[in-house]
Amino acid sequence: MSAIRDTSSVGQTIKGIAVRDATSLRTVQAAYGRDSASVLKTIFDGFKVTLSPDNATGYTSSPGTGYATTSGCYSTVTGGVAPYTYAWTATGGFSVLSPTLYGTAFRSSGLNPGDEADGDAYVTVTDANGATAVSNTVSLYATNTHF
């Protein structure tokens, strides 16, 4: 059996097997085939998701609507095994607006003229093997500029 060089998956659970050390990485390898590209790709390539930019801001676009839509926020996934599923989360009274696989904008509603809203957002990505990666947090800000 080949040597396990990358131990970045130590501390994770892959396909129901707790990865504690190089021996348990070999257990995954044995259970799913030494050449099992999908499982081994997850183990050896790492799995990360990054959101950019670091913040998304917005303002009301029409008087009397009471909501503000932020600029877009985009994800970049590295490692893992496609296809991926995306679960977007927003806090501070923001909702996810028209999410796609790669990005979304956010909306804050119920804003009176002059009101501001602050929140955060992140995305959890799951790959074809069931491994998950959680992104960095992006700051959200919106204001109702109509008086």
C-alpha positions as CSV (number, residue, x, y, z in Angstrom):
1,M,0.0,0.0,0.0
2,S,1.3,3.5,-0.9
3,A,2.4,5.9,1.9
4,I,0.0,8.5,3.1
5,R,1.7,11.8,2.7
6,D,-1.1,14.3,3.2
7,T,-2.7,14.2,6.6
8,S,-4.9,17.3,6.2
9,S,-8.0,15.2,6.7
10,V,-7.0,14.1,10.2
11,G,-9.8,15.1,12.6
12,Q,-12.6,14.8,9.9
13,T,-15.1,12.1,9.2
14,I,-15.1,10.7,5.6
15,K,-17.7,8.3,4.5
16,G,-18.5,7.5,8.1
17,I,-14.9,6.6,9.1
18,A,-13.3,8.9,11.6
19,V,-9.9,10.1,10.3
20,R,-7.6,10.3,13.3
21,D,-4.2,9.5,11.8
22,A,-2.5,8.0,8.7
23,T,-3.7,4.5,9.7
24,S,-7.4,5.6,9.5
25,L,-6.6,7.3,6.1
26,R,-5.5,3.9,5.0
27,T,-8.8,2.5,6.3
28,V,-10.7,4.9,4.1
29,Q,-8.4,3.9,1.2
30,A,-9.0,0.2,1.8
31,A,-12.8,0.6,2.2
32,Y,-13.2,2.6,-0.9
33,G,-10.4,1.2,-3.1
34,R,-6.9,2.4,-3.3
35,D,-7.6,4.0,-6.6
36,S,-11.0,5.4,-5.7
37,A,-10.6,8.8,-7.3
38,S,-13.6,10.5,-5.6
39,V,-12.8,9.6,-2.0
40,L,-9.0,10.0,-2.3
41,K,-9.4,13.3,-4.2
42,T,-11.4,14.6,-1.1
43,I,-8.7,13.4,1.2
44,F,-5.6,14.5,-0.7
45,D,-6.7,17.8,-2.3
46,G,-8.4,19.3,0.8
47,F,-11.8,20.9,0.4
48,K,-12.3,24.7,0.9
49,V,-14.8,27.4,0.0
50,T,-14.0,31.1,0.0
51,L,-16.4,34.0,-0.4
52,S,-15.5,37.3,-1.9
53,P,-15.5,40.2,-1.6
54,D,-15.2,40.6,2.2
55,N,-18.4,42.7,2.4
56,A,-21.6,43.3,0.5
57,T,-23.5,46.6,0.7
58,G,-26.7,47.9,-0.6
59,Y,-29.4,50.6,-0.5
60,T,-33.1,50.9,-1.4
61,S,-33.6,51.2,-5.1
62,S,-37.2,52.5,-5.0
63,P,-39.0,54.8,-2.5
64,G,-41.6,53.1,-0.4
65,T,-40.3,49.5,-0.8
66,G,-38.7,49.2,2.6
67,Y,-36.0,46.8,1.4
68,A,-32.4,47.0,0.3
69,T,-30.5,44.6,-1.9
70,T,-26.8,44.1,-1.4
71,S,-24.1,43.7,-4.1
72,G,-23.2,40.2,-5.1
73,C,-21.1,37.7,-3.1
74,Y,-19.3,34.9,-4.9
75,S,-17.9,31.5,-3.9
76,T,-14.8,29.7,-5.0
77,V,-14.5,26.0,-4.2
78,T,-11.2,24.1,-4.2
79,G,-10.8,20.4,-3.7
80,G,-13.6,18.0,-2.9
81,V,-15.5,16.2,-5.7
82,A,-18.1,17.7,-7.9
83,P,-21.0,18.1,-8.1
84,Y,-21.4,20.4,-5.1
85,T,-24.5,21.6,-3.2
86,Y,-24.6,25.1,-1.7
87,A,-26.5,26.1,1.5
88,W,-26.4,29.9,2.0
89,T,-26.9,31.5,5.4
90,A,-27.5,35.1,6.3
91,T,-28.0,36.8,9.7
92,G,-29.2,40.2,11.0
93,G,-32.5,40.2,9.2
94,F,-31.0,39.6,5.8
95,S,-32.4,36.9,3.5
96,V,-30.6,35.1,0.6
97,L,-31.8,36.5,-2.7
98,S,-31.8,34.3,-5.8
99,P,-28.8,32.0,-4.9
100,T,-26.9,30.2,-7.7
101,L,-24.2,27.6,-7.4
102,Y,-21.5,30.3,-7.4
103,G,-23.0,33.4,-5.8
104,T,-25.9,35.4,-4.5
105,A,-27.0,38.8,-3.2
106,F,-28.8,39.5,0.1
107,R,-31.9,41.5,0.9
108,S,-32.9,43.3,4.1
109,S,-36.6,44.2,4.4
110,G,-38.7,46.3,6.7
111,L,-36.3,49.3,6.6
112,N,-37.9,52.7,7.3
113,P,-36.3,55.7,5.7
114,G,-32.8,56.2,7.2
115,D,-32.7,52.7,8.8
116,E,-29.6,50.6,8.5
117,A,-29.1,46.9,8.8
118,D,-25.9,44.9,9.5
119,G,-25.5,41.1,9.3
120,D,-23.2,38.3,8.2
121,A,-23.3,35.6,5.5
122,Y,-21.6,32.4,4.8
123,V,-22.1,29.3,2.6
124,T,-21.7,25.6,3.4
125,V,-20.7,23.5,0.5
126,T,-21.2,19.7,0.4
127,D,-19.4,17.6,-2.2
128,A,-20.4,14.4,-4.0
129,N,-18.8,12.3,-1.1
130,G,-20.8,14.1,1.6
131,A,-17.7,16.1,2.8
132,T,-18.6,19.7,3.9
133,A,-16.7,23.0,3.8
134,V,-17.8,26.2,5.4
135,S,-16.7,29.5,4.0
136,N,-15.3,32.6,5.6
137,T,-17.9,35.1,6.8
138,V,-18.8,38.1,4.7
139,S,-20.2,41.4,6.3
140,L,-23.5,42.7,5.1
141,Y,-24.7,46.3,5.3
142,A,-27.8,47.9,3.9
143,T,-29.5,51.3,4.3
144,N,-32.8,52.9,3.2
145,T,-31.7,56.1,1.6
146,H,-35.2,57.4,0.8
147,F,-36.6,60.0,3.2
